[in-house]
Amino acid sequence: MPASKAGAHTGDLRPEDVPRAADVRRELARIVRSAAFRDAFRLTSFLTFIVEATLAGKGDRLKAYTVAVEALGRGTDFDPQTDPIVRVEAGRLRNALARYYAQAGRNDPLLIDVQRGTYVPTFSRRNTPQRTRPAVPAPAKAKRADREFSAEAARHGRRIANSLVAFRGLADLHHQQIAAMRTAIESTRRTLEISYELLQLSVNRGIACRLAPPLLPTAPTVHGKEIKPAHGRQAQRKQQSESAAAARTRRPRTRRDRRDAADDGDNPSGL
């Protein structure tokens, strides 16, 4: 790639001061391998995307929507007015670059910078002043990025706190409803137990007070040797005589009685 394209966003520099695309990519590789970027996937993806887009001459496409969809994995329905992810990550990126160049990259020959208010990076050689855009000292940029990040984090913290308060309120309401349901179930169970006890008591009392069932109409009413009531003395005597005769008739004859009867038949004189 020609050097003029690589330095399209580096300011009004002399041709010998404009970094070449290969040099910019080598600097990008050093940055993403550093400790500040090694485990930060979003920062690495953000920086790589905007650097490659700028080197390809597509810096004018670096808007919040493009960065969110193509670098940060947001969907095509992304709305930068309601989702501040690009602004937040841009602040983190500026802060991380400032830390890198203050520590591990303090001797790098090239500088990659993302100025505030834009997502288009600038490339310059170290100790080469830019004529159209004065360089901001790294500590000042770091402090400003920290303030931006802190403000955005505070807004997100308030949103999370409000969500937690609402969640706790719903949880308390749910516990109250469960407690009310348990109380209603216990009351219903006790009512059923009392109803069952009353039913058993009424059944037992009904059995105790119930009269004996009457005899069938065809069943004779006989109670042993009970004498049926009769009118007059004569009827009573007649009933007693009939009962005694019936008893004698029903009594079985013993062997002795049969032998005596036979003897009486053989010896009529014994009568």
WONORVEN-V673546 format. One record per residue. RES is the residue in three letters. SS is DSSP state (2 for helix, 1 for strand, 0 for the rest). OMEGA is omega in radians with two decimals (999 if undefined). D_LAST is the distance of its C-alpha to the last C-alpha in Angstrom with 1 decimal. Layout:
BEGIN
res=[RES,RES]
ss=[SS,SS]
omega=[OMEGA,OMEGA]
d_last=[D_LAST,D_LAST]
END
This chain:
BEGIN
res=[MET,PRO,ALA,SER,LYS,ALA,GLY,ALA,HIS,THR,GLY,ASP,LEU,ARG,PRO,GLU,ASP,VAL,PRO,ARG,ALA,ALA,ASP,VAL,ARG,ARG,GLU,LEU,ALA,ARG,ILE,VAL,ARG,SER,ALA,ALA,PHE,ARG,ASP,ALA,PHE,ARG,LEU,THR,SER,PHE,LEU,THR,PHE,ILE,VAL,GLU,ALA,THR,LEU,ALA,GLY,LYS,GLY,ASP,ARG,LEU,LYS,ALA,TYR,THR,VAL,ALA,VAL,GLU,ALA,LEU,GLY,ARG,GLY,THR,ASP,PHE,ASP,PRO,GLN,THR,ASP,PRO,ILE,VAL,ARG,VAL,GLU,ALA,GLY,ARG,LEU,ARG,ASN,ALA,LEU,ALA,ARG,TYR,TYR,ALA,GLN,ALA,GLY,ARG,ASN,ASP,PRO,LEU,LEU,ILE,ASP,VAL,GLN,ARG,GLY,THR,TYR,VAL,PRO,THR,PHE,SER,ARG,ARG,ASN,THR,PRO,GLN,ARG,THR,ARG,PRO,ALA,VAL,PRO,ALA,PRO,ALA,LYS,ALA,LYS,ARG,ALA,ASP,ARG,GLU,PHE,SER,ALA,GLU,ALA,ALA,ARG,HIS,GLY,ARG,ARG,ILE,ALA,ASN,SER,LEU,VAL,ALA,PHE,ARG,GLY,LEU,ALA,ASP,LEU,HIS,HIS,GLN,GLN,ILE,ALA,ALA,MET,ARG,THR,ALA,ILE,GLU,SER,THR,ARG,ARG,THR,LEU,GLU,ILE,SER,TYR,GLU,LEU,LEU,GLN,LEU,SER,VAL,ASN,ARG,GLY,ILE,ALA,CYS,ARG,LEU,ALA,PRO,PRO,LEU,LEU,PRO,THR,ALA,PRO,THR,VAL,HIS,GLY,LYS,GLU,ILE,LYS,PRO,ALA,HIS,GLY,ARG,GLN,ALA,GLN,ARG,LYS,GLN,GLN,SER,GLU,SER,ALA,ALA,ALA,ALA,ARG,THR,ARG,ARG,PRO,ARG,THR,ARG,ARG,ASP,ARG,ARG,ASP,ALA,ALA,ASP,ASP,GLY,ASP,ASN,PRO,SER,GLY,LEU]
ss=[0,0,2,2,2,2,0,0,0,0,0,0,0,0,2,2,2,0,0,0,2,2,2,2,2,2,2,2,2,2,2,2,0,0,2,2,2,2,0,0,2,2,2,2,2,2,2,2,2,2,2,2,2,2,2,0,0,0,2,2,2,0,0,2,2,2,2,2,2,2,0,0,0,0,0,0,0,0,0,0,0,0,0,0,2,2,2,2,2,2,2,2,2,2,2,2,2,2,2,2,2,2,0,0,0,0,0,0,0,1,1,1,1,1,0,0,0,0,0,0,1,1,1,1,1,0,0,0,0,0,0,0,0,0,0,0,0,2,2,2,2,2,2,2,2,2,2,2,2,2,2,2,2,2,2,2,2,2,2,2,2,2,2,2,2,2,2,2,2,2,2,2,2,2,2,2,2,2,2,2,2,2,2,2,2,2,2,2,2,2,2,2,2,2,2,2,2,2,2,2,2,2,2,2,2,2,2,2,2,0,0,0,0,0,0,0,0,0,0,0,0,0,0,0,0,0,0,0,0,0,0,0,2,2,2,2,2,2,2,2,2,2,2,2,2,2,2,2,2,2,0,0,0,0,2,2,2,2,2,2,2,2,2,2,2,2,0,2,2,2,0]
omega=[3.14,-3.11,-3.11,3.14,3.14,-3.09,-3.09,-3.09,3.14,-3.12,-3.11,-3.11,3.03,-3.10,-3.11,3.13,-3.11,3.14,3.06,-3.12,3.14,3.11,3.13,-3.13,3.07,3.09,3.10,3.12,3.10,-3.11,-3.05,3.08,-3.10,-3.10,-3.11,-3.06,-2.98,-3.09,-3.14,-3.05,-3.10,3.13,3.13,3.14,3.13,-3.07,-3.13,-3.11,-3.07,3.11,-3.12,3.11,3.12,3.11,3.12,3.13,-3.12,-3.13,-3.14,3.11,-3.06,3.05,-3.09,-3.12,-3.11,-3.14,-3.11,-3.06,-2.99,-3.11,-3.04,3.03,3.09,3.14,-3.11,3.09,-3.13,3.12,-3.11,3.12,-3.12,-3.12,-3.06,-3.01,-3.09,3.13,3.14,-3.12,3.08,3.08,3.10,-3.14,3.13,3.13,-3.13,3.09,3.12,3.10,-3.12,-3.10,3.06,-3.08,-3.02,-3.07,-3.07,3.12,3.13,-3.13,-3.11,3.07,3.00,-3.06,3.07,-3.09,3.11,3.12,3.12,3.06,-3.14,-3.12,3.03,-3.12,3.13,3.06,-3.12,-3.13,3.06,-3.08,3.05,-3.03,-3.07,-3.10,-3.11,-3.13,3.09,3.13,-3.09,3.13,3.13,3.12,-3.14,3.12,-3.14,3.10,3.10,3.13,3.13,-3.14,3.14,3.13,3.14,3.11,3.11,3.11,3.10,3.11,3.11,3.11,3.13,3.13,3.11,3.11,3.11,3.11,3.11,3.13,3.12,3.10,3.10,3.13,3.11,3.11,3.12,3.12,3.11,3.11,3.11,3.12,3.11,3.11,3.11,3.11,3.13,3.12,3.13,3.11,3.11,3.13,3.13,3.11,3.11,3.11,3.13,3.12,3.13,3.11,3.11,3.12,3.11,3.14,3.14,3.11,3.14,3.12,3.11,3.11,-3.11,-3.07,-3.08,3.10,3.11,3.14,-3.13,3.09,3.07,-3.11,-3.08,-3.11,3.12,3.12,-3.11,-3.14,3.08,-3.11,-3.13,-3.12,3.12,3.13,3.14,-3.13,3.03,-3.13,-3.09,3.11,3.13,3.12,3.14,3.13,3.11,-3.14,3.14,3.12,3.13,3.13,3.13,3.11,3.11,-3.13,-3.09,-3.09,-3.13,-3.14,3.12,3.14,3.14,3.12,3.13,3.11,3.12,3.13,3.11,3.11,3.12,3.12,-3.13,-3.09,-3.10,-3.10,-3.13,3.13,999]
d_last=[166.4,169.8,170.4,171.3,167.7,166.2,168.3,167.9,166.1,168.0,170.7,174.4,174.9,177.6,176.7,176.7,174.3,171.7,168.8,167.9,164.5,163.8,164.7,162.4,159.5,160.1,160.1,156.8,155.3,156.3,154.8,151.4,151.1,151.7,149.0,149.3,148.4,146.4,143.0,143.9,143.0,144.0,147.3,148.2,147.2,149.1,152.3,152.3,151.8,154.6,157.0,156.4,156.6,159.9,161.4,160.4,162.4,159.3,159.7,159.8,156.1,154.9,153.1,149.8,147.8,149.2,148.7,145.2,144.1,146.1,146.2,143.2,140.6,140.0,138.8,141.1,139.7,141.3,142.9,145.4,145.3,141.6,141.5,144.1,143.3,146.9,148.6,146.4,146.9,150.7,150.9,149.0,151.3,154.5,153.1,152.1,155.5,157.3,155.2,155.9,159.7,159.7,157.9,157.3,159.8,162.6,164.9,163.9,167.0,165.4,163.6,161.0,160.5,158.5,160.2,158.3,157.9,157.9,155.8,158.9,159.8,163.4,164.8,167.8,169.3,169.1,172.1,173.3,173.4,172.4,175.1,173.1,169.9,170.4,167.8,165.4,165.0,161.7,160.4,161.0,159.2,156.3,156.0,156.1,153.5,151.3,151.6,150.6,147.7,146.6,146.7,144.8,142.2,141.9,141.2,138.5,137.1,136.7,135.0,132.6,131.9,131.2,128.8,127.0,126.6,125.2,122.8,121.6,121.0,118.9,117.0,116.2,115.0,112.8,111.2,110.6,108.9,106.6,105.8,104.9,102.7,100.8,100.3,98.9,96.6,95.3,94.7,92.9,90.6,89.8,89.1,86.6,84.9,84.5,83.2,80.6,79.5,79.2,77.2,74.7,74.4,73.7,71.1,69.3,69.3,68.0,65.0,64.2,64.4,62.6,59.3,56.1,55.8,53.5,50.3,50.4,49.6,46.7,45.0,42.1,42.5,39.4,39.5,36.3,33.9,36.7,35.6,38.0,39.8,38.7,40.2,38.4,35.4,33.1,34.0,33.4,29.9,29.1,30.6,28.5,25.2,26.3,27.3,24.0,22.1,24.7,24.4,20.6,21.4,24.2,22.6,22.3,19.1,19.7,19.3,16.6,14.6,15.2,14.3,10.9,10.3,11.8,9.9,6.6,8.9,10.4,7.7,5.6,5.3,3.7,0.0]
END
